[in-house]
Amino acid sequence: MVICCGEALIDMVRWQPGGCPGNAFLPLPGGSPCNTAIAIGRLGVPVKFLGRFSRDFFGEILMKRLAENNVGDDLMVRTDQNSTLAFVKLEKGQEPQYVFYTEGTADRSFSAADLAEKIPGGKLPPDTRCILFGSIAMTMEPVASTIESLILREHSRGAAAPVISFDPNIRPFMISDKNAYVRRFEKWLGAVTIAKISEADFEFIYPDLVSQEKGLEKCLEKILGFGPRLAVTTLGPRGALALLRKEGGGVLRVSAPVVDLPVVDTIGAGDTFHGAFLSWLELRGKMSPAAIAALTEAELHEALFFANKAASLVCSRQGAEPPTLAEVEALK
């Protein structure tokens, strides 16, 4: 089972129905960890969401969306606080632009007390094989410190720790102190098994490094130096690249392409990639730190291509609508 931690919010997507003057916005369930949980659920892998949800009608939309996609709710806390809203502007050929309304909202208020309530005694459900975290939740308090405490605690279990997978999914306008964020980011890397980081993330975190020749590979090598076993970067239409640190000290470099499908928008593409990659590991019996370290070049290529196919499919649809396992396997 995979546990996804972080924000679950409403994306207010710009929408212009016929005859409507000005700007209209369509409310759609979103949030990077929420989208990833849905992607995992649709691929047939057991998944739960750990977080705080409003009882307002937006919160009900989120809960219904997760339930319909096989995401377990027994680690969710309910509250009367409002849901987070993210207004999204989409322009052809550009990354989505966001404005977030998060002050005092439910998901950002996930606290140590909530964590203790849902994971009493610090014992995760016995079938937990992976914890996923990241995105804007790690730029807000108290949710960032709450998730950090969980990740560091689980990492301290050593050989008994589950796979821990991190996607920073950086939104620069949510970060008031870049240097402080980068220091904390590097601290989290010391506790994770997998770091999935986009090219745009690297351009924010390590701009001088990424601009060099073979800059992305240098960035991935730097990430591995902090402790992860596997560092993966997504490259949009150019596919994905991964560096795997093997037990013997060598590094395996593997890339895989996307599938050429018409692109409607890119909302949820990175989230779907992350969820599909983790799902491949679980479906193939590779969801453990030791099994990941032992991946062959062919297996890692297969995992990356599986995730790229899922991301290509979600880009061919409007909004974050991840594919099913049958749809991914049918795509060649």
C-alpha positions in Angstrom: 0.0 0.0 0.0 1.1 3.6 -0.7 0.3 6.5 1.7 0.1 9.9 0.0 0.6 12.9 2.2 0.1 16.6 1.6 -2.5 19.0 0.1 -5.8 18.2 -1.4 -7.4 21.3 -2.9 -9.8 22.7 -5.5 -8.3 23.9 -8.8 -10.4 26.8 -10.1 -9.6 26.4 -13.8 -10.3 29.2 -16.2 -13.3 28.4 -18.3 -15.1 30.4 -21.0 -18.5 28.9 -21.8 -20.3 30.3 -24.8 -22.0 33.6 -24.1 -20.3 34.1 -20.7 -18.8 37.6 -20.4 -15.5 38.0 -18.6 -13.7 35.1 -16.8 -15.4 32.0 -15.4 -13.7 29.3 -13.3 -14.6 25.7 -13.1 -13.9 24.0 -9.7 -12.0 20.7 -10.1 -10.4 18.4 -7.4 -6.7 18.8 -7.4 -3.5 19.1 -5.4 -0.3 17.2 -6.4 -0.5 14.4 -3.8 -4.2 14.1 -4.3 -3.8 13.7 -8.1 -1.0 11.1 -7.5 -3.2 9.1 -5.1 -5.9 9.0 -7.8 -3.4 7.9 -10.4 -2.3 5.1 -8.1 -5.9 4.0 -7.3 -6.8 3.9 -11.0 -3.9 1.7 -11.7 -5.2 -0.9 -9.2 -2.6 -0.4 -6.4 -3.9 0.0 -2.8 -3.5 3.6 -1.7 -4.6 5.8 1.2 -4.5 9.6 1.8 -3.1 11.1 5.0 -4.3 14.6 5.5 -7.0 17.1 6.7 -10.2 17.8 4.7 -12.9 20.4 5.1 -16.5 19.6 5.7 -17.5 22.4 3.2 -18.9 21.5 -0.2 -15.5 21.6 -1.8 -14.2 19.2 0.8 -17.1 16.9 -0.1 -16.1 17.1 -3.7 -12.6 16.0 -2.8 -13.7 13.2 -0.6 -16.1 11.9 -3.3 -13.4 12.1 -5.9 -10.9 10.1 -3.8 -13.5 7.5 -2.9 -14.5 7.0 -6.5 -10.9 6.2 -7.4 -10.3 3.6 -4.7 -8.3 5.9 -2.3 -8.8 4.8 1.3 -10.1 7.5 3.8 -9.3 6.1 7.2 -6.2 8.3 7.6 -8.2 11.5 6.7 -9.1 14.1 9.3 -12.3 16.2 8.9 -12.6 19.9 10.0 -14.8 22.9 9.6 -12.0 25.0 8.1 -12.3 26.0 4.5 -10.8 24.1 1.6 -7.7 25.5 -0.2 -8.4 27.1 -3.6 -5.9 27.3 -6.5 -6.8 29.4 -9.4 -5.2 28.1 -12.6 -4.4 30.0 -15.8 -3.6 27.8 -18.8 -1.9 29.2 -22.0 -0.9 27.0 -24.9 2.7 26.0 -24.8 3.3 27.3 -21.3 3.4 25.8 -17.8 0.1 26.4 -15.8 0.1 29.5 -13.7 -1.4 29.4 -10.2 -2.7 31.7 -7.5 -3.3 29.9 -4.1 -5.7 30.8 -1.3 -4.4 28.9 1.7 -4.7 31.0 4.9 -6.2 28.9 7.7 -7.4 26.2 5.3 -7.9 22.6 6.2 -5.1 20.8 4.4 -2.4 23.2 5.5 -3.5 22.9 9.1 -2.7 19.2 9.3 -0.9 19.0 12.7 1.1 16.7 14.9 -2.1 16.0 16.9 -3.8 14.9 13.7 -0.9 12.6 12.9 -0.9 11.1 16.4 -4.7 10.5 16.1 -4.5 8.7 12.7 -1.2 6.9 13.3 -1.4 6.1 17.1 1.9 5.1 18.7 3.7 6.0 15.5 2.8 2.7 13.9 1.9 2.8 10.2 -0.7 0.3 8.9 1.2 -3.0 8.6 0.8 -3.2 4.8 2.4 0.2 4.2 5.1 -0.2 1.6 5.6 3.4 0.4 5.1 7.0 1.7 4.8 9.8 -0.9 5.1 13.5 0.0 6.0 16.9 -1.4 4.5 19.8 -3.3 3.1 23.0 -1.8 2.3 21.2 1.5 6.0 21.4 2.2 6.0 25.2 2.0 3.2 25.8 4.6 2.9 25.3 8.3 2.0 23.3 10.3 1.6 20.7 7.6 5.2 20.8 6.4 6.6 20.1 9.9 4.0 17.4 10.5 4.9 15.5 7.3 8.6 16.1 7.9 8.4 14.5 11.4 6.7 11.4 9.8 9.3 11.1 7.1 12.3 11.5 9.4 10.8 9.0 11.9 10.2 6.4 9.3 13.6 6.9 7.8 15.2 6.3 11.2 13.8 2.7 11.1 16.7 1.8 8.8 16.2 -1.5 7.0 12.6 -1.7 8.3 11.6 1.7 6.7 9.2 1.7 3.7 10.1 3.3 0.4 9.9 7.1 0.8 9.2 9.0 -2.4 9.5 12.8 -2.8 8.2 15.2 -5.5 8.9 18.8 -4.6 6.6 20.1 -7.4 7.9 23.6 -6.6 5.7 26.7 -6.9 8.2 29.6 -6.5 5.6 32.1 -5.4 4.8 29.9 -2.4 8.4 30.2 -1.2 9.4 33.5 0.6 12.9 32.4 1.5 14.6 30.4 -1.2 17.8 29.6 0.7 15.8 28.3 3.7 13.7 26.2 1.5 16.7 24.7 -0.3 18.3 23.8 3.0 15.2 22.1 4.1 14.8 20.4 0.7 18.2 18.9 1.0 17.5 17.7 4.5 14.4 15.8 3.2 16.5 14.3 0.5 18.6 12.6 3.2 15.5 10.6 4.2 14.1 9.5 0.9 14.5 6.5 -1.4 13.2 8.1 -4.6 13.4 11.8 -5.6 11.2 12.7 -8.6 12.1 16.2 -9.7 11.1 18.1 -12.8 13.3 20.2 -15.0 11.4 23.3 -13.9 12.1 22.3 -10.2 15.8 22.1 -10.9 15.8 25.5 -12.7 14.5 27.0 -9.4 16.7 25.0 -7.0 20.0 24.8 -8.8 19.8 27.3 -11.7 23.6 27.6 -12.1 24.1 23.9 -12.2 21.2 23.1 -14.6 22.4 25.7 -17.1 25.7 23.9 -17.6 26.5 21.2 -20.2 24.7 18.0 -19.1 23.3 20.1 -16.3 20.3 17.8 -15.6 22.6 14.8 -15.1 24.8 16.9 -12.8 21.7 17.9 -10.8 20.6 14.3 -10.5 24.1 13.3 -9.4 24.0 16.1 -6.7 20.6 14.8 -5.5 22.0 11.2 -5.2 24.8 12.7 -3.0 22.3 13.6 -0.3 21.1 10.0 0.1 18.3 8.9 -2.3 18.7 5.6 -4.0 17.0 6.8 -7.2 16.7 10.3 -8.7 14.3 10.8 -11.6 13.7 13.9 -13.7 10.8 14.5 -16.1 11.6 16.3 -19.3 8.2 17.0 -20.8 8.0 15.8 -24.5 11.6 14.5 -24.2 10.6 11.8 -21.7 12.4 11.0 -18.5 15.9 10.4 -17.2 16.9 8.4 -14.0 20.1 7.8 -12.1 20.1 4.8 -9.8 22.8 4.4 -7.2 23.7 0.7 -7.1 24.8 -1.2 -4.0 28.4 -1.5 -5.3 28.7 2.2 -5.7 28.2 2.5 -9.4 25.4 4.7 -11.0 23.0 3.3 -13.6 21.8 5.9 -16.1 18.5 5.2 -17.9 16.2 7.3 -20.1 12.8 6.5 -21.7 10.6 8.4 -24.2 7.0 9.6 -24.0 4.3 8.4 -26.5 3.4 11.0 -29.1 -0.2 11.9 -28.3 -2.0 15.2 -28.9 -1.6 17.5 -25.9 -4.7 19.1 -24.5 -3.1 20.4 -21.3 -0.4 19.3 -18.9 -2.3 19.5 -15.6 -1.5 16.4 -13.5 1.2 15.1 -15.8 4.0 15.0 -13.3 1.6 13.7 -10.6 0.5 10.9 -12.9 4.1 10.1 -13.8 5.0 9.8 -10.1 1.9 7.6 -9.3 2.5 5.4 -12.3 6.2 4.9 -11.5 5.4 3.8 -7.9 2.5 1.7 -9.2 4.9 -0.2 -11.5 7.2 -0.9 -8.6 4.3 -2.3 -6.5 2.7 -4.3 -9.4 6.1 -5.9 -10.2 7.0 -6.7 -6.6 9.8 -4.1 -6.5 8.5 -1.8 -3.8 11.3 -2.0 -1.2 14.6 -0.1 -0.9 16.5 -3.3 -1.5 14.5 -4.2 -4.6 14.9 -0.7 -6.0 18.7 -0.9 -5.5 18.7 -4.1 -7.5 16.7 -2.9 -10.5 18.3 -3.8 -13.8 18.7 -1.3 -16.7 15.8 -3.1 -18.5 13.5 -2.9 -15.5 14.2 0.7 -14.8 13.5 1.5 -18.5 10.3 -0.4 -18.3 9.2 1.5 -15.2 10.1 4.9 -16.7 8.3 4.1 -20.0 5.2 2.8 -18.1 5.1 6.2 -16.2 5.7 8.1 -19.4 2.8 6.4 -21.1 0.5 7.3 -18.2 1.7 10.9 -18.3 1.2 11.0 -22.1 -2.4 9.8 -21.7 -3.3 12.4 -19.0 -1.8 15.2 -21.2 -4.2 14.1 -24.0 -7.2 14.9 -21.8 -8.5 18.0 -20.1 -7.5 18.3 -16.5 -6.0 15.7 -14.2 -7.7 12.5 -15.4 -5.1 9.7 -15.0 -5.6 6.5 -17.0 -6.5 3.0 -15.9 -4.0 0.1 -16.0 -5.8 -1.3 -19.1 -5.3 2.0 -20.9 -1.6 2.2 -20.1 -1.0 -1.3 -21.0 -2.9 -0.9 -24.3 -0.6 2.0 -25.3 2.5 0.9 -27.3 
